[in-house]
């Protein structure tokens, strides 16, 4: 599943002519393209989908959404380790498999 997740802009830079930001998604930090929101500033929140900031969001709405996603385990699903997720889905404990 690909979610649109709110994140807080930590810093902004131009890279090869493209406005990029470092964004914090409740503890997970990723690089995001800001071309759709050229006036977004450090400290603001945006909804991000597949690496693109799509819409500005107020801090309270972002916080509530991140808390709900965390409660539902959706942040781990979206940002977690793909191998770990696949192992869990298969009912395999990766730590036990390594010990064998």
ChimeraX commands (.cxc) that place a marker at each C-alpha (Angstrom):
marker #1 position 0.00,0.00,0.00 radius 0.5
marker #1 position 1.25,3.50,-0.75 radius 0.5
marker #1 position 0.02,6.13,1.67 radius 0.5
marker #1 position 0.07,9.88,1.47 radius 0.5
marker #1 position 1.85,10.67,4.75 radius 0.5
marker #1 position 2.25,14.02,6.51 radius 0.5
marker #1 position 5.79,15.11,7.26 radius 0.5
marker #1 position 7.67,18.10,8.64 radius 0.5
marker #1 position 10.21,19.88,6.44 radius 0.5
marker #1 position 13.60,19.90,8.18 radius 0.5
marker #1 position 15.68,21.57,5.48 radius 0.5
marker #1 position 15.45,22.59,1.85 radius 0.5
marker #1 position 18.06,22.69,-0.90 radius 0.5
marker #1 position 18.20,22.87,-4.66 radius 0.5
marker #1 position 19.67,19.80,-6.28 radius 0.5
marker #1 position 20.33,19.75,-10.02 radius 0.5
marker #1 position 17.70,22.45,-10.52 radius 0.5
marker #1 position 15.08,20.65,-8.42 radius 0.5
marker #1 position 13.87,21.91,-5.04 radius 0.5
marker #1 position 14.31,19.07,-2.53 radius 0.5
marker #1 position 13.64,18.77,1.20 radius 0.5
marker #1 position 14.60,16.52,4.05 radius 0.5
marker #1 position 11.28,15.57,5.68 radius 0.5
marker #1 position 10.56,13.90,9.02 radius 0.5
marker #1 position 7.65,11.45,9.05 radius 0.5
marker #1 position 7.32,10.82,12.77 radius 0.5
marker #1 position 10.92,9.69,13.16 radius 0.5
marker #1 position 11.56,8.38,9.65 radius 0.5
marker #1 position 13.50,10.90,7.56 radius 0.5
marker #1 position 13.31,10.87,3.75 radius 0.5
marker #1 position 14.19,13.09,0.81 radius 0.5
marker #1 position 11.16,14.69,-0.88 radius 0.5
marker #1 position 10.65,16.72,-4.06 radius 0.5
marker #1 position 9.02,20.13,-3.51 radius 0.5
marker #1 position 8.30,21.04,-7.12 radius 0.5
marker #1 position 4.52,20.91,-6.56 radius 0.5
marker #1 position 4.81,23.20,-3.50 radius 0.5
marker #1 position 7.52,25.69,-4.46 radius 0.5
marker #1 position 6.75,28.05,-1.56 radius 0.5
marker #1 position 6.86,25.40,1.21 radius 0.5
marker #1 position 9.26,26.45,3.98 radius 0.5
marker #1 position 11.34,24.77,6.67 radius 0.5
marker #1 position 9.16,23.92,9.67 radius 0.5
marker #1 position 5.97,23.53,7.65 radius 0.5
marker #1 position 4.12,20.25,7.11 radius 0.5
marker #1 position 3.04,18.68,3.86 radius 0.5
marker #1 position 1.28,15.56,2.70 radius 0.5
marker #1 position 3.79,13.46,0.76 radius 0.5
marker #1 position 3.04,10.68,-1.71 radius 0.5
marker #1 position 5.69,8.66,-3.58 radius 0.5
marker #1 position 8.37,11.21,-2.77 radius 0.5
marker #1 position 6.46,14.35,-3.77 radius 0.5
marker #1 position 5.04,16.98,-1.41 radius 0.5
marker #1 position 1.49,17.48,-2.68 radius 0.5
marker #1 position -0.35,19.66,-0.17 radius 0.5
marker #1 position 0.48,21.91,2.76 radius 0.5
marker #1 position -0.95,20.75,6.10 radius 0.5
marker #1 position -1.29,22.39,9.51 radius 0.5
marker #1 position 0.80,20.98,12.37 radius 0.5
marker #1 position -2.14,19.68,14.45 radius 0.5
marker #1 position -3.64,17.73,11.53 radius 0.5
marker #1 position -0.23,16.29,10.70 radius 0.5
marker #1 position 0.38,15.23,14.32 radius 0.5
marker #1 position -3.04,13.58,14.64 radius 0.5
marker #1 position -2.61,11.72,11.35 radius 0.5
marker #1 position 0.88,10.48,12.24 radius 0.5
marker #1 position -0.37,9.28,15.64 radius 0.5
marker #1 position -3.26,7.40,14.02 radius 0.5
marker #1 position -0.99,5.84,11.39 radius 0.5
marker #1 position 1.44,4.76,14.14 radius 0.5
marker #1 position -1.38,3.21,16.20 radius 0.5
marker #1 position -2.57,1.26,13.18 radius 0.5
marker #1 position 0.97,0.14,12.31 radius 0.5
marker #1 position 0.74,1.90,8.97 radius 0.5
marker #1 position 4.00,3.83,9.35 radius 0.5
marker #1 position 5.92,0.58,9.85 radius 0.5
marker #1 position 4.13,-0.86,6.83 radius 0.5
marker #1 position 4.95,2.18,4.71 radius 0.5
marker #1 position 8.52,2.84,5.88 radius 0.5
marker #1 position 9.61,-0.42,7.52 radius 0.5
marker #1 position 12.17,-2.83,6.21 radius 0.5
marker #1 position 10.66,-4.73,3.26 radius 0.5
marker #1 position 12.45,-7.99,4.17 radius 0.5
marker #1 position 11.28,-7.77,7.76 radius 0.5
marker #1 position 7.71,-7.12,6.63 radius 0.5
marker #1 position 7.76,-10.03,4.18 radius 0.5
marker #1 position 9.12,-12.37,6.87 radius 0.5
marker #1 position 6.42,-11.28,9.31 radius 0.5
marker #1 position 3.73,-11.80,6.66 radius 0.5
marker #1 position 5.10,-15.31,6.08 radius 0.5
marker #1 position 5.11,-16.04,9.81 radius 0.5
marker #1 position 8.90,-16.33,9.92 radius 0.5
marker #1 position 11.03,-14.85,12.69 radius 0.5
marker #1 position 14.13,-13.55,10.85 radius 0.5
marker #1 position 16.25,-13.69,14.02 radius 0.5
marker #1 position 15.44,-17.38,14.50 radius 0.5
marker #1 position 16.19,-18.11,10.84 radius 0.5
marker #1 position 19.66,-16.58,11.16 radius 0.5
marker #1 position 20.36,-18.67,14.27 radius 0.5
marker #1 position 19.56,-21.95,12.42 radius 0.5
marker link #1:1,2 radius 0.2
marker link #1:2,3 radius 0.2
marker link #1:3,4 radius 0.2
marker link #1:4,5 radius 0.2
marker link #1:5,6 radius 0.2
marker link #1:6,7 radius 0.2
marker link #1:7,8 radius 0.2
marker link #1:8,9 radius 0.2
marker link #1:9,10 radius 0.2
marker link #1:10,11 radius 0.2
marker link #1:11,12 radius 0.2
marker link #1:12,13 radius 0.2
marker link #1:13,14 radius 0.2
marker link #1:14,15 radius 0.2
marker link #1:15,16 radius 0.2
marker link #1:16,17 radius 0.2
marker link #1:17,18 radius 0.2
marker link #1:18,19 radius 0.2
marker link #1:19,20 radius 0.2
marker link #1:20,21 radius 0.2
marker link #1:21,22 radius 0.2
marker link #1:22,23 radius 0.2
marker link #1:23,24 radius 0.2
marker link #1:24,25 radius 0.2
marker link #1:25,26 radius 0.2
marker link #1:26,27 radius 0.2
marker link #1:27,28 radius 0.2
marker link #1:28,29 radius 0.2
marker link #1:29,30 radius 0.2
marker link #1:30,31 radius 0.2
marker link #1:31,32 radius 0.2
marker link #1:32,33 radius 0.2
marker link #1:33,34 radius 0.2
marker link #1:34,35 radius 0.2
marker link #1:35,36 radius 0.2
marker link #1:36,37 radius 0.2
marker link #1:37,38 radius 0.2
marker link #1:38,39 radius 0.2
marker link #1:39,40 radius 0.2
marker link #1:40,41 radius 0.2
marker link #1:41,42 radius 0.2
marker link #1:42,43 radius 0.2
marker link #1:43,44 radius 0.2
marker link #1:44,45 radius 0.2
marker link #1:45,46 radius 0.2
marker link #1:46,47 radius 0.2
marker link #1:47,48 radius 0.2
marker link #1:48,49 radius 0.2
marker link #1:49,50 radius 0.2
marker link #1:50,51 radius 0.2
marker link #1:51,52 radius 0.2
marker link #1:52,53 radius 0.2
marker link #1:53,54 radius 0.2
marker link #1:54,55 radius 0.2
marker link #1:55,56 radius 0.2
marker link #1:56,57 radius 0.2
marker link #1:57,58 radius 0.2
marker link #1:58,59 radius 0.2
marker link #1:59,60 radius 0.2
marker link #1:60,61 radius 0.2
marker link #1:61,62 radius 0.2
marker link #1:62,63 radius 0.2
marker link #1:63,64 radius 0.2
marker link #1:64,65 radius 0.2
marker link #1:65,66 radius 0.2
marker link #1:66,67 radius 0.2
marker link #1:67,68 radius 0.2
marker link #1:68,69 radius 0.2
marker link #1:69,70 radius 0.2
marker link #1:70,71 radius 0.2
marker link #1:71,72 radius 0.2
marker link #1:72,73 radius 0.2
marker link #1:73,74 radius 0.2
marker link #1:74,75 radius 0.2
marker link #1:75,76 radius 0.2
marker link #1:76,77 radius 0.2
marker link #1:77,78 radius 0.2
marker link #1:78,79 radius 0.2
marker link #1:79,80 radius 0.2
marker link #1:80,81 radius 0.2
marker link #1:81,82 radius 0.2
marker link #1:82,83 radius 0.2
marker link #1:83,84 radius 0.2
marker link #1:84,85 radius 0.2
marker link #1:85,86 radius 0.2
marker link #1:86,87 radius 0.2
marker link #1:87,88 radius 0.2
marker link #1:88,89 radius 0.2
marker link #1:89,90 radius 0.2
marker link #1:90,91 radius 0.2
marker link #1:91,92 radius 0.2
marker link #1:92,93 radius 0.2
marker link #1:93,94 radius 0.2
marker link #1:94,95 radius 0.2
marker link #1:95,96 radius 0.2
marker link #1:96,97 radius 0.2
marker link #1:97,98 radius 0.2
marker link #1:98,99 radius 0.2
marker link #1:99,100 radius 0.2
view
